[in-house]
């Protein structure tokens, strides 16, 4: 190790722990539970998992892998192809891993993202043997300074027997100070999370652990994967317009000010497009209290619309990433990255009064939302933080295009095939057709509003016919059970949810 | 008014507001929203609603009625039969009202019980015109001392234009001091709910409002309705045994102490039986942080097992009620009644680490729970507080007998027809057959554990066959959609979920 990087490893005794990825990966044995940094393709460990995958090609190594959320740099793909994953939690978004999950080869437990470390801390799931944490640097006291995400890194490092640190030399030291690491105490002596404002700092800027637990230090130069954000299209622009108009009405009605309330936006093109809608809006001094900051957050900063953003990670497109990190000082004092337990904490979300905007895979006539399961069976990504936010938000908004597969799939169906968010946790449904304000409505009323405002033909007429038949059967939430999934069956068999005669 | 009851109305200027129920009810007009005390058949207004129903027999009066939860003294029945209810929230448990709801005549919006007042406070649902609050007394400052429940009474009184107080002369003045009224501030300047221990008091003992808002005071002598709690039977005793054995294992594993963590128990015979199981258990110094205290809480006090109980109401059987209220001083310093916003607050539930025990109407092989809808369509009572607790608990337990209708209905089905609690919020399923510990398991594993531990024949074999067929289709959560509700359809048509040939 010619270059000891004293600015990156500031506790001299730890210089001796510098090693290569293969040596570090040798600390991980078959059957172990590994807790790794990484949240929405940001800040995952980039070297040791690959060395582990290489070993798994030659010997039996099957681990339980816990992360913050999804990983970049194909780490999940490579580990899956090497057969190294027995169990995976609490979130993933990789096509190869997803396929293995859906074949039943990898046991996938998707959690509300705020809850994983609670289960670990109370020993209700298997303990972390080894943590692998990407870092900008290790401080004089042996504390770990994360990179572009915090995720579950702090609790994993604290709870693990051994910690491997991957120091990313491509990440600037100026990331130091960006993070705010607060860890709730063990129950029953836990106190309130003291956070009462989006821009408040309640913890430390690094993850403090016993330095003796740091068993290996590896260097990397790999950057985070760029985020593949789709550009707004006509439909997402319409969704954004409907939402902006809705917020204007809320301000006119005196329920919100032009500052609104702190915004959470799920990941993906719809949420990004919706947030971009604020650029040319009358709203100002906006804040975000979210789990991930995408391109839109920095566009809103540049437009002078956004005052402060709190999240657990930053994930940007290639172009935006180059721009933002080349002049990071311009943003740093308006940003904070927190553990996902804090960014997604029910206590804080309820207290601050978040406006939560998440994408739906499928919505039913009563406003139940499926965020995860295609045809009710096949996992896409996972529930992620959407449940943490939707349940506890001041206002819970779900957005989706009304159609998919060239019109052969309606995103609004008689009954969702999988429920991630019950009607109690869904206030607003918005599609390119329009917006359904469901607040204060009973299920039969919700059905009318959703069908009339959010659905285009021919599905609108088909849903009206279903509702009429269901109402004949009666009930608080009328259904014709033997036909509730008829559209899904038709799509599976005939390739379209539309009626055969059409 | 011969007897001015100066001990009951301590602010002299309010003596002039004493009137009869019919005069008080005249303050309520067609189309108004009325917020009323009452939570799990305790502490509801008993005179003015009946006078309102009498008027509604003669003139058009249709109101939105909000309460804490269910009402006693047939108040919901009488109002329904008088045609006085247009809309009802956030909970009910009356057979006559339920039938009207299921016919679509009364619009019923069931809420997570902690959330109703948040929606009111932020003007997201129609504002309260008149509040009707049962009280033990009105203090020197015009503050209202509730009776056997707090529910939403405090926020209703604070937010209403006019308040009618029903002073219940059958309720002893010694109830004063039982209540702890804390109301969170408006956002965005809200601070933490400071509650960090079950026995902590964080508010005032009465509901402070502007006394000028008290428009009428009515007296009543009617008692709360007795709670119709079924005695434990062989099945509920078995459920209790399985749970006690589970808790013993948790203590042996070092995850819990003999004090466990604060217990929440849903209302009804199963939860009552489970709690009674603690009487002859090795656990001690137990605490409850629940929404309602049934007979079992006082049996546990008498058995020396329970140290303190916090809830939003007390609802007792006739015999137990006579006993408890005849010697209330023996219990009072170990009890506190809070607003349901606090008893059910996600922030507090998560912080304290509650063990939540709730009843399920129907459970599916993946651990999704239906608490409310018979055949997915017809409302029983409502989701109540079960969602507040299940989502945020340290441990979320759902209990049900495995069979109903003499064995023609299986409570464990391929897919629940309505989801109140998603698999993420369900840690333990327990039936008289056994207990399924689902912590850390993926859906395919959950199915095996539930079917093997909680289901009796012939349904166990039927579920295994379903799972085998579903696994052929693949997925994270395998299903055969066109057969997912086959059992329910069979029951509707043939009166049994069992296969026809059997």
Interface residues (C-beta under 8 A of the other chain):
Chain A: X87 X101 X102 X103 X104 X107 X108 X109 X110 X111 X112 X115 X118 X119 X122 X123 X124 X125 X126 X187 X188 X189 X190 X191 X192 X193 X194 X196 X197 X253 X254 X255 X261 X262 X345 X346 X347 X350 X351 X352 X353 X368 X373 X375 X376 X377 X378 X379 X383 X387 X391 X392 X394 X395 X417 X418 X419 X420 X422 X424 X427 X439 X440 X441 X442 X444 X445 X470 X471 X473 X474 X475 X476 X477 X478 X479 X481 X482 X484 X485 X488 X489 X492
Chain B: X87 X101 X102 X103 X104 X107 X108 X109 X110 X111 X112 X115 X118 X119 X122 X123 X124 X125 X126 X187 X188 X189 X190 X191 X192 X193 X194 X196 X197 X253 X254 X255 X261 X262 X345 X346 X347 X350 X351 X352 X353 X368 X373 X375 X376 X377 X378 X379 X383 X387 X391 X392 X394 X395 X417 X418 X419 X420 X422 X424 X427 X439 X440 X441 X442 X444 X445 X470 X471 X473 X474 X475 X476 X477 X478 X479 X481 X482 X484 X485 X488 X489 X492
